[in-house]
Amino acid sequence: MPIDEKLLEILACPKCKGDIRLKDDQSGLICDQCKLLYPIKDDIPIMLIDEAIKLEQTE
Amino acid sequence: MDLLVTGVAGFIGSHLAERLLKEGFQVIGLDSFLDYYPKKIKENNLKGLVSDNKFTFIEGSIFELNLKEILKRVDAIFHQAAIPGVRASWGKEFNKYIENNILGTQVLLEACKDAKIKKFIYASSSSVYGDADELPIKETSATKPVSPYGVSKLAGEHLATLYYKGYDISTVSLRYFTVYGPRQRPDMGFHKFITAILLEKEIEIYGTGDQTRDFTFIDDVVEANLQAFIKGKNGDVYNVGGGSRIALIEVIKIIEEIVGRKAILKYVEHQRGDAQHTYADISKAKRDFGYTPRVDIYEGLKRHYDWLKENLDVYR
């Protein structure tokens, strides 16, 4: 199930509180400012700084 | 109407969210999966919710999420998130109670200042009373917690009332009396008793076993939330009890009867933080929003047992 558009509107980066965008393959939410990826697992966005993945490691 | 349930993966939060969805509401659920008990248990609690397309789950912390944006979409909040446990709240651990139960509540209330929240229901606890001077306990009875946990829940409750007085946020606090039923936390009494009898393990009884509790079945607590959401008086606090009290040792006898097997009892020292007796006067909740507990201890324990028997693997 694709992630709800409305949900994207209410979520922000937990670290900088800035905008996030959906990764192309829908596997997570990206904060370009902090260069962090917040994974989406089983349609659930994991908005925890501790569980975020540094973008350099993945892209 | 969109409703927010914090602590949605917990025992009470998950039941409450299921009921709100059944009533036709859209529900946003938050949980940060604090490690008080294993995540797989909480994921199991969520099983019935995540498949519902009126339910949105966000794994995140009140301290990190963009509450302002979330609350723009929300009409009411059921704030169930907290670190539980009276016995675990002593010592260094108290830091976590301050952070999650007091500061967490304050941060959420603060975010409500700029939002149009119609109701903020705060999950309080009978532990705010401590050892009561008189029974049944009224909302006007003295609040003298006997555990740091009780102190933290009382502080959160005061904050809720304060934000009503200071900022006109429509808060209502519900003081839950020992809640039980399917999905009860694994550290709680009935869960431990039923599991021990099923597996023929020893049950530790703290003190003499003649301490009494007002036990409240989960469905009644959920119903109280729904009614308080509609009719609860703003800035007020309400007892939510099961309507009767029973000694711990009597509970064991009922479980023995239901399971059809004798318990193996081991008496250990009274636990610091435990109140001796609790028994709620629920006339105020009845008067203001028609609260009447429907599930008695026999029926409730039977339902708790039937569920746990089928879900024992989740807890092992």
Chai-1 contact restraints between the chains, C-beta under 6 A:
chainA,res_idxA,chainB,res_idxB,connection_type,confidence,min_distance_angstrom,max_distance_angstrom,comment,restraint_id
A,L7,B,T56,contact,1.0,0.0,6.0,A-B,restraint_1
A,I10,B,E69,contact,1.0,0.0,6.0,A-B,restraint_2
A,I10,B,I70,contact,1.0,0.0,6.0,A-B,restraint_3
A,I10,B,R73,contact,1.0,0.0,6.0,A-B,restraint_4
A,A12,B,N66,contact,1.0,0.0,6.0,A-B,restraint_5
A,P14,B,E64,contact,1.0,0.0,6.0,A-B,restraint_6
A,K17,B,N66,contact,1.0,0.0,6.0,A-B,restraint_7
A,I44,B,F57,contact,1.0,0.0,6.0,A-B,restraint_8
A,I44,B,E59,contact,1.0,0.0,6.0,A-B,restraint_9
A,P45,B,I58,contact,1.0,0.0,6.0,A-B,restraint_10
A,I46,B,E59,contact,1.0,0.0,6.0,A-B,restraint_11
A,M47,B,I58,contact,1.0,0.0,6.0,A-B,restraint_12
A,M47,B,G60,contact,1.0,0.0,6.0,A-B,restraint_13
A,L48,B,G60,contact,1.0,0.0,6.0,A-B,restraint_14
